[in-house]
Structure formats: structure tokens, C-alpha cells
Amino acid sequence: MSLSKRSVEMLLDLVEIKISYMDVADREDARDLQVLERAREELRSLTETATAMAPMPRRAGRPRLAAA
């Protein structure tokens, strides 16, 4: 199962909000922060991959001939 680009962007926003509100008080919090930062990078790479793999629009020109 794959996620839509919109879903990945929403998850990325949620992770970034969670990171911005984190208050690191102990080792467990520091580990959680590292996991969230790693998740943010993975989500960013997914959005970059989706953008890079987006189909190129057809260039304008003569219409193709229908195969007989």
C-alpha cells in the first residue's frame, strides 16, 4: 500500500508540529526526538520521490496518428 502525496505532506506537517512542541527532559525524550527527525527525513524523501516521478506533461505539437 502506498500513500498519496497529500497524505505524506499531512504526516510531515504533523511530525514537524510534534518536533516543535517537544521538551527533551531525559534520554527517552531524546530518543523520541531522534525517531521523529528520522521520520521527517523519510517523509521528505517520499515527497521528493513523488515529485521526481510525476509524469511529464505532453508537449504541444501535432496530434498523434491513430494506429490502424
DSSP file (Angstrom, degrees, kcal/mol; ACC not computed):
  #  RESIDUE AA STRUCTURE BP1 BP2  ACC     N-H-->O    O-->H-N    N-H-->O    O-->H-N    TCO  KAPPA ALPHA  PHI   PSI    X-CA   Y-CA   Z-CA
    1    1 A M              0   0    0      0, 0.0     2,-0.3     0, 0.0     0, 0.0   0.000 360.0 360.0 360.0 135.0    0.0    0.0    0.0
    2    2 A S        -     0   0    0      0, 0.0     2,-0.3     0, 0.0     0, 0.0  -0.808 360.0-123.3-115.0 158.8    1.3    3.4   -0.9
    3    3 A L        -     0   0    0     -2,-0.3     2,-0.1     1,-0.1     0, 0.0  -0.744  25.5-115.5 -99.4 145.8    0.4    6.8    0.5
    4    4 A S     >  -     0   0    0     -2,-0.3     4,-2.3     1,-0.1     5,-0.2  -0.368  29.0-111.2 -72.7 160.6   -0.8    9.7   -1.6
    5    5 A K  H  > S+     0   0    0      1,-0.2     4,-2.4     2,-0.2     5,-0.2   0.886 119.8  54.2 -59.5 -38.9    1.4   12.8   -1.8
    6    6 A R  H  > S+     0   0    0      2,-0.2     4,-2.0     1,-0.2    -1,-0.2   0.900 108.0  49.0 -63.0 -41.2   -1.2   14.7    0.1
    7    7 A S  H  > S+     0   0    0      2,-0.2     4,-2.5     1,-0.2    -2,-0.2   0.909 110.8  50.1 -65.2 -42.5   -1.2   12.1    2.9
    8    8 A V  H  X S+     0   0    0     -4,-2.3     4,-2.4     1,-0.2    -2,-0.2   0.911 110.6  49.9 -63.0 -41.9    2.6   12.2    3.1
    9    9 A E  H  X S+     0   0    0     -4,-2.4     4,-2.2     2,-0.2    -1,-0.2   0.881 110.5  50.4 -65.0 -37.3    2.6   16.0    3.3
   10   10 A M  H  X S+     0   0    0     -4,-2.0     4,-2.2     2,-0.2    -2,-0.2   0.920 111.4  47.8 -65.8 -43.8    0.0   15.9    6.1
   11   11 A L  H  X S+     0   0    0     -4,-2.5     4,-2.5     1,-0.2    -2,-0.2   0.896 110.0  53.3 -63.4 -39.6    2.1   13.4    8.1
   12   12 A L  H  X S+     0   0    0     -4,-2.4     4,-2.4     1,-0.2    -2,-0.2   0.919 108.5  49.7 -60.8 -44.0    5.1   15.6    7.5
   13   13 A D  H  X S+     0   0    0     -4,-2.2     4,-2.3     1,-0.2    -2,-0.2   0.919 111.1  49.3 -59.8 -44.4    3.3   18.6    8.9
   14   14 A L  H  X S+     0   0    0     -4,-2.2     4,-2.4     2,-0.2    -2,-0.2   0.903 111.0  49.0 -64.0 -41.7    2.2   16.6   12.0
   15   15 A V  H  X S+     0   0    0     -4,-2.5     4,-2.5     1,-0.2    -1,-0.2   0.918 111.3  49.7 -64.1 -42.9    5.7   15.3   12.6
   16   16 A E  H  X S+     0   0    0     -4,-2.4     4,-2.2     2,-0.2    -2,-0.2   0.878 110.5  50.3 -65.4 -36.8    7.1   18.8   12.4
   17   17 A I  H  X S+     0   0    0     -4,-2.3     4,-1.4     2,-0.2    -1,-0.2   0.933 110.8  49.6 -64.1 -45.2    4.5   20.1   14.8
   18   18 A K  H  X S+     0   0    0     -4,-2.4     4,-0.7     1,-0.2     3,-0.3   0.909 110.9  49.8 -60.4 -43.0    5.3   17.4   17.3
   19   19 A I  H >< S+     0   0    0     -4,-2.5     3,-1.0     1,-0.2    -1,-0.2   0.914 108.1  53.2 -61.9 -42.7    9.0   18.2   17.0
   20   20 A S  H 3< S+     0   0    0     -4,-2.2    -1,-0.2     1,-0.2    -2,-0.2   0.785 112.5  44.7 -66.7 -25.6    8.4   21.9   17.6
   21   21 A Y  H 3< S+     0   0    0     -4,-1.4    -1,-0.2    -3,-0.3    -2,-0.2   0.486  86.5 118.6 -95.1  -3.8    6.5   21.1   20.8
   22   22 A M    <<  -     0   0    0     -3,-1.0     2,-0.5    -4,-0.7    -3,-0.0  -0.387  45.6-163.6 -69.2 138.6    8.9   18.6   22.2
   23   23 A D        -     0   0    0     -2,-0.1     2,-0.7     0, 0.0    -1,-0.1  -0.933  14.6-146.8-120.3 103.2   10.5   19.3   25.5
   24   24 A V        +     0   0    0     -2,-0.5     3,-0.1     1,-0.2    -2,-0.0  -0.597  36.1 152.4 -78.8 112.6   13.5   17.0   25.9
   25   25 A A        +     0   0    0     -2,-0.7     2,-0.3     1,-0.2    -1,-0.2   0.623  62.1   6.3-113.6 -21.6   13.9   16.2   29.6
   26   26 A D  S  > S-     0   0    0      1,-0.0     4,-2.1     0, 0.0    -1,-0.2  -0.864  86.5 -81.5-150.6-176.6   15.5   12.8   29.6
   27   27 A R  H  > S+     0   0    0     -2,-0.3     4,-2.6     1,-0.2     5,-0.2   0.874 123.2  55.6 -62.7 -38.3   17.1   10.1   27.3
   28   28 A E  H  > S+     0   0    0      1,-0.2     4,-2.4     2,-0.2    -1,-0.2   0.914 108.4  47.9 -62.8 -41.6   13.8    8.7   26.3
   29   29 A D  H  > S+     0   0    0      2,-0.2     4,-2.4     1,-0.2    -1,-0.2   0.894 110.5  52.5 -63.6 -39.7   12.6   12.1   25.1
   30   30 A A  H  X S+     0   0    0     -4,-2.1     4,-2.1     2,-0.2    -2,-0.2   0.896 110.0  48.5 -64.0 -39.6   15.9   12.5   23.2
   31   31 A R  H  X S+     0   0    0     -4,-2.6     4,-2.4     2,-0.2    -2,-0.2   0.908 110.2  51.3 -65.8 -41.6   15.4    9.1   21.5
   32   32 A D  H  X S+     0   0    0     -4,-2.4     4,-2.5     1,-0.2    -2,-0.2   0.901 109.1  51.4 -61.2 -40.0   11.8   10.0   20.6
   33   33 A L  H  X S+     0   0    0     -4,-2.4     4,-2.5     2,-0.2    -1,-0.2   0.912 109.2  50.0 -63.2 -42.4   13.1   13.3   19.1
   34   34 A Q  H  X S+     0   0    0     -4,-2.1     4,-2.3     2,-0.2    -2,-0.2   0.906 110.7  49.8 -62.6 -41.2   15.7   11.3   17.0
   35   35 A V  H  X S+     0   0    0     -4,-2.4     4,-2.4     1,-0.2    -2,-0.2   0.915 111.7  48.4 -64.0 -42.5   13.0    9.0   15.8
   36   36 A L  H  X S+     0   0    0     -4,-2.5     4,-2.4     2,-0.2    -2,-0.2   0.895 110.9  50.2 -65.0 -40.2   10.8   11.9   14.8
   37   37 A E  H  X S+     0   0    0     -4,-2.5     4,-2.0     2,-0.2    -1,-0.2   0.891 111.6  48.7 -65.0 -38.9   13.6   13.6   13.0
   38   38 A R  H  X S+     0   0    0     -4,-2.3     4,-2.3     2,-0.2    -2,-0.2   0.908 110.8  50.5 -65.5 -41.8   14.4   10.4   11.1
   39   39 A A  H  X S+     0   0    0     -4,-2.4     4,-2.7     1,-0.2    -2,-0.2   0.897 108.0  53.8 -62.1 -40.3   10.7   10.1   10.2
   40   40 A R  H  X S+     0   0    0     -4,-2.4     4,-2.4     1,-0.2    -1,-0.2   0.918 109.4  47.5 -60.7 -43.7   10.7   13.7    9.0
   41   41 A E  H  X S+     0   0    0     -4,-2.0     4,-2.3     2,-0.2    -1,-0.2   0.899 111.8  50.1 -65.3 -40.1   13.6   12.9    6.7
   42   42 A E  H  X S+     0   0    0     -4,-2.3     4,-1.8     2,-0.2    -2,-0.2   0.916 111.7  47.9 -64.4 -42.2   12.0    9.8    5.4
   43   43 A L  H  X S+     0   0    0     -4,-2.7     4,-2.0     2,-0.2    -2,-0.2   0.899 110.4  52.2 -65.7 -39.6    8.7   11.7    4.7
   44   44 A R  H  X S+     0   0    0     -4,-2.4     4,-2.2     1,-0.2    -1,-0.2   0.910 108.1  51.3 -61.4 -41.2   10.6   14.4    2.9
   45   45 A S  H  X S+     0   0    0     -4,-2.3     4,-2.4     1,-0.2    -1,-0.2   0.863 107.6  53.7 -66.2 -33.2   12.4   11.9    0.7
   46   46 A L  H  X S+     0   0    0     -4,-1.8     4,-2.4     2,-0.2    -1,-0.2   0.904 109.3  47.3 -65.6 -40.5    9.0   10.4   -0.2
   47   47 A T  H  X S+     0   0    0     -4,-2.0     4,-2.0     2,-0.2    -2,-0.2   0.878 112.8  49.3 -69.5 -35.3    7.6   13.8   -1.3
   48   48 A E  H  X S+     0   0    0     -4,-2.2     4,-2.5     2,-0.2    -2,-0.2   0.899 111.8  49.0 -67.9 -39.6   10.8   14.4   -3.3
   49   49 A T  H  X S+     0   0    0     -4,-2.4     4,-2.0     2,-0.2    -2,-0.2   0.913 110.9  49.9 -64.8 -42.8   10.5   11.0   -4.9
   50   50 A A  H  < S+     0   0    0     -4,-2.4     4,-0.4     1,-0.2    -1,-0.2   0.891 112.7  47.2 -64.1 -38.8    6.8   11.6   -5.8
   51   51 A T  H >< S+     0   0    0     -4,-2.0     3,-0.9     1,-0.2    -1,-0.2   0.907 112.6  49.0 -68.1 -41.4    7.7   15.0   -7.3
   52   52 A A  H 3< S+     0   0    0     -4,-2.5    -2,-0.2     1,-0.2    -1,-0.2   0.818 113.3  47.3 -68.2 -29.5   10.5   13.5   -9.3
   53   53 A M  T 3< S+     0   0    0     -4,-2.0    -1,-0.2    -5,-0.2    -2,-0.2   0.408  80.9 125.2 -93.5   2.4    8.4   10.7  -10.6
   54   54 A A  S <  S-     0   0    0     -3,-0.9    -3,-0.0    -4,-0.4     2,-0.0  -0.362  72.9-100.8 -61.4 138.5    5.4   12.9  -11.6
   55   55 A P        -     0   0    0      0, 0.0    -1,-0.1     0, 0.0    -2,-0.1  -0.335  34.8-118.1 -64.3 140.5    4.5   12.3  -15.2
   56   56 A M        -     0   0    0     -3,-0.1     2,-0.1     1,-0.1     3,-0.1  -0.576  31.1-111.7 -76.4 137.6    5.8   14.9  -17.6
   57   57 A P        -     0   0    0      0, 0.0     2,-0.1     0, 0.0    -1,-0.1  -0.406  37.9-101.8 -67.3 147.1    3.1   16.8  -19.4
   58   58 A R        -     0   0    0      1,-0.1     2,-0.2    -2,-0.1     3,-0.1  -0.435  37.5-117.1 -68.5 141.3    2.9   16.2  -23.1
   59   59 A R        -     0   0    0     -2,-0.1     2,-0.1     1,-0.1    -1,-0.1  -0.499  31.2-104.7 -77.7 149.7    4.4   18.8  -25.3
   60   60 A A        +     0   0    0     -2,-0.2     2,-0.3     3,-0.0    -1,-0.1  -0.426  69.3 100.9 -71.4 147.4    2.2   20.7  -27.6
   61   61 A G  S    S-     0   0    0     -2,-0.1     3,-0.1    -3,-0.1    -3,-0.0  -0.980  71.9 -16.1 168.5-160.1    2.5   19.7  -31.2
   62   62 A R  S    S-     0   0    0     -2,-0.3     3,-0.1     1,-0.1     2,-0.1  -0.431  72.2-107.8 -68.7 143.0    0.9   17.7  -33.9
   63   63 A P        -     0   0    0      0, 0.0    -1,-0.1     0, 0.0     2,-0.1  -0.391  39.1-103.0 -68.4 150.4   -1.6   15.2  -32.7
   64   64 A R        -     0   0    0      1,-0.1     2,-0.3    -2,-0.1    -3,-0.0  -0.410  34.1-112.2 -72.4 149.4   -0.6   11.6  -33.0
   65   65 A L        -     0   0    0     -2,-0.1     2,-0.2    -3,-0.1    -1,-0.1  -0.637  31.8-115.0 -81.2 138.9   -1.9    9.4  -35.8
   66   66 A A        -     0   0    0     -2,-0.3     2,-0.2     1,-0.1    -1,-0.1  -0.526  31.0-114.0 -73.6 138.7   -4.3    6.7  -34.7
   67   67 A A              0   0    0     -2,-0.2    -1,-0.1     1,-0.1     0, 0.0  -0.519 360.0 360.0 -72.5 138.1   -2.9    3.2  -35.4
   68   68 A A              0   0    0     -2,-0.2    -1,-0.1    -3,-0.0    -2,-0.0   0.456 360.0 360.0 -87.7 360.0   -5.0    1.3  -38.0
